[in-house]
Amino acid sequence: MSYLRNAVAPTTRKAYDGVVAGFRRWRQEQRRPLDALPTTSELITWVSELADRGSLASSSIRSYVAAIGEWYDQSAHPDNIDPNPARGAALRRVLDGIDRAQFTQQRGPVAPARPLLYTTLQKLLFDDTARDRMRRAAAYLGVAGAFRPGELFASAAGRPLQRSQLQFYSDVAGTVPTAAPGAGVQPRLLEVTLRATKTSQLGAVTKLISAVGAVDACWTWYCDTATRGPETTFFQEEANGEPLTSYCLAQDLARRHVQAGLGEVRFTGKSLRQGGASTLAVQGRDEADIAALGWAPGSSSWRVYARDPQAQRQRAIQLAAQMQEVLPPQPGRARGVPAGRR
């Protein structure tokens, strides 16, 4: 049983334990058996009550269901052959209905947060100042690599990204390391080494970034901070100043979104990660390719981002652009080929 618990990252397991404790309290209020395996009808009743309260986003409710699903796997007898109700089609339809209801009726006065698509990021304007170059690099890297906020910025869960965790390459294959800054070489690939992530607690994890805008932005800021040590925070305007936070960056990007004439929007620290998954979903990429950006094996949480109306709209526009006009056959063009000339 301990091996099953260790299959989940410690931070995720801690959050899941809190959800299970809340589910048990709900069962106690409903006078239901506390330790019995959950059923489909019970979970539908529970998530419906959570949605009716209006205090949780649909994505949070889905994470709650994932926690109960993990608890079911750990609690069920090894010989149990019944399907996990948390992953059943009936509950999935209810969750889809909650998604749609919350998109049509915003939760109170606060608009729901949106993912920042890579194509949208390219429309935002940045000045040629140290602060803007730093924020541009952070935004492009966060979206292109679908990074979690805690993997780039200072948080309670870990340290911010440091210069020593970046390695640039002059070729797309990643075999020729780029020379020192100022050598006049433009890198084409960026490798970011994460010491530990929520996805994998077993050791260092590397992410490869080849998006031209992201590599260029990070290289520019890397050259700007060439005099700093390898263990210094990468996204920090001044050498001894305060590091950039995900909240500050999200507020800045929302302001630039308005300035670009794209309308008001609310971004959060997770909008970069969500935007990376949404961008690939808009492009019709394979599910395995999207999950490889940094989701645990078997995780489907990234699918929530692909259902965002903005992502669906962009996907529809791309599909419409691929439609080719079918011209009617013109008189005299469709002629048969004589048998002797075939």
N, C-alpha and C positions, 0 to 999 in steps of 0.2 A: 504493500500500500504506500510505503514511503517513496518508492520509485515512481509511482503514479503522480504523487504530489510534486516530486522534483522535476517532472516533465514540464511543469509550468514555471515560468520565471518568478522569482521571489516577489517582485513588486506586483505582478499580476495576481499571484496567489493570495497576497494580502488583501487586494481589492476584492477578489472573489469570495474570500472568507467573510468579509463584511456584508456582501450581498446575501450570502447564504444565511447569515445571522438575521438579517432583516426579513428574509423569506420565512424563517422559522418563527419569528415574532408574528408575522402575518398569519401563519398557520395557527398559532396559539390564540390569536384574536378570533379566528374563524372556527375554533374548536376542532381542528383537524389534527391527525397524527403528525407529530413533529418529525419523526425519523423515517416515515414511509417514503418510498420512491415517488417522485412527482408524476402526475398523469397529464395528458394533453389538455383535458378539460380544466384541470386545476390551474395549469400555467396560463391558459387563455383567460381565465377569470382574474388571475393575478396581474397579468400585463395590462388587461383592460382597466383595472382599478388604478394602476400606476399612470396610465395615459389620462384617465379622467381627472386625476389630481391636477394636471397641468403644470407640474413643477419640473418634469423631466423631459428632455429632448428624446426624440425617437431613437437616436443613436445610443443614448444612455440606456434606454430600455432594452435595446438589443444586446448591449454589453451585460446587462443583468441576466438576460436569458442565457448568454454564453456561460456565465458563472454557474447557473443552475445546471446547464448541460454538463459542465466539467464535474460538478458535484455528483451528478447522476452516474457518470462513468466511474468515479471513485467509489461510490457506495454500492453499486449493483454487484451482485454475485458474479464471479467469473463465468458461470454456466448460463447466465441470463441471456436470452436470445431476443428479448423484446427491444424494439428500436427506441432510441433515445427520444423522448417526446419534445425536448428542446430543439431538435433538429428536424421535426416533422413538418409536412406540407401545410397542415391545418394552422399551426402556430405561425408559420412563415407568412401565410396570407393575412393573418391578423396584424402582424408587424408591418406588412406592406400597407395595410389600411391605416395604421397609425401614422406611418410616414406621410401618406397622402393628406391625411387630415391636418397634420401639423404644417405641411407646406401651404395649404390653402388658408389655414387660420393660424397666423403667427402667435407664438406663445407670449401674450401680453404685449407691452410696448417695445420689447427688444426684438429686433429682427434676427432671424437665424443666421449663424455664421456660414460663410460660403468658402468653398475651396478656391484657391488662387491658381487658375489654369496657366500653363506655361505661355500659351498664346496671349492671354490677358496681360501677363507680366511683361511681355515684349512691347506692349502699348504704353506702359508707364514710363514717365520721363524722369531722369536723374541728372542732376547738375554735376559738373566736373570739380567737385570738392571732395576732401578726404572723407567727410561724413557720408556723402551720397555714394561714393565709390565703395565704402564699407557696406552700406545697407544694400546696395545693388548686388554685391557679391553674396551677401547672406541670403537675400531673397532668391536669387537664381540657383544657388547651391541647394537651398532647402527644397525647392520645387523639383529640380532636376533629379535629386537623389531621394526624394520622399523621406526626408529626415524627420525624426521626432524632435520636438523642441529641446528636450533634455540632451540630445546628441550634439547640438550646435551651441546652445546657450546655457548660461549658468542656471542651475535649478537645484532643488533639494535632492534630486535623484542622482546627480553626478556633476562632473566638472565640465566647463565649456570646452569647445574645440580648441586645440592648440596647434601652433604652426608645425610642430613635429609630426602631426598626424596627416599632413598633406604631402603627396608626392606627385609631381607633374612629369609627363612623358611627351616626347617630341613626336611620337608615332601613335596611331590609334591602337596598335597591338600591345602597347605598354612594355616595350623591350628596351627603349632608349630613354633613360632619364634626362629630363631637361636640365641644361646647364644652369649655373647660378643666375639669379635675377640680374638683368642689365646686359646679358650676352647677346641680345637681339634675336633670340629664338622664341617663336610662338608655340607653346605646347598645344597638343591636340587631345590629351587625355589626362584626367585627374583621378588619382587614387586616394581615397579617404579611409584611414584605418581607425575604427572605433574600438576602444579597449574593451568595452562591455556594453551590450544593448539589452533592451527588453526582450528582443527576439531571441538572442543567444547570450547566455551567461557563462558559456564554457570557455570563452577566450576572445581574442581579437577578431573583429569582423571587418572586411573591406568592402567598400562601395566604389564602383567605377563610374565616373562622370565623363561623358563624351559630348554632351550638348554644347555647341560652340559658344553660345551666350554665357553659359555657366562657367565654362573653362576660362574664357577670356576675362570675365568679371573677377573670378577668384585669382587669376594670375596677376591682374592689374593691382589688386589689393595686396597680394603676396609681395610684389615688387615694392609697393609703397612702404611696407613694413619690414623691408629686408634687413634693417639694422637691429631688429629685435631678436631676442634669443629664441631657440626652438621650443622652449616650454612656456612661452608667453601666450596669452589668449589671442586667438586669431581675429575675432570680431571685437576689436577694441580700438576706438578712435585715437586715443592718446595712450602712450606706453604705460603710464601710471594712472590712467583714468578708469572710469567705470566701464565694464564690458557691456556690450549690446544685449538687451533682453528680448525675448520673443514677444512680450507685450508691446514694448516700444516699437519694434519692427512692424507688428500687425497694425498698430495705430497709424504709423507713417505710410504704410502701403494703402490703407483705406483712404487717407487724404490724397495720395497721388492718384488713386482710382477716380476720385471726384474731379481732380484737376485735369485728368485726361478726357473728361467728358463722358465717362462710362457710368455715371450715376453713383448714388450712395450705396455702400455695402459695409458689412461688418466682417472683419477678419479676426481670427484668433491665432494663437501659436501653432495650432494644428492645421491651419489653412494651407501651409506650405506642403506638408505631408499629404493632405487630402488632395491638393492640386496636382501633385505628381501622379497619384493613382488615377485621378479623373482625366488627366491629359492623355494617358495611355488608353483609358477606356473610351475616350472620344475617338481616338485613332483606330479603335477596333482591335487592339492588341490581345494576344492570348492571355487567358487568366493566369497561367503559370508565370508568364513574363511579368505581369503586374505584381503578383504575390512575391516574386523574387526581389522586388525593390526593398523588401525589409519586413515582410510579414511572416509570422511563425508558420511552419508547415500545417496545412489544414485550416488555417484561419481564413475567414471570409469577410472580415470586418471592412476590408477595402471596398467591397461591393456597395456598401452604404454610400460611399462618396460618388460612385458611378451613377447613382439614382438621383443625384442633385439636379434640379431643373436646368441650371446653367450648363452642366455637363451634357445633359440630354439634348439641349438646344444646339450646342456646338456639334454634337454628333450628328444630329439631323441635317445641319447645314453642310457638313462634310459629305454626307451621303447624297444630298441633293446635288452637290457640285460634281459628283461622279456620274450623274445621269447624262447619257448622251442622246442627242436628238436623233430619232430614227427617220430618215428621209424616205419618202415614197419612191418606188421604182420609176425611173424616167423612161419615157417612150423611146424605143429603138436601142436601149442599152442591154436589155436582157435577151440575148440571142443564144440559140442552141449551137453547139459545136458539132460539125459534121463528123460522122463516124470515122471517116478516113483520116481525120486530123487529130484524133485523140491519141 
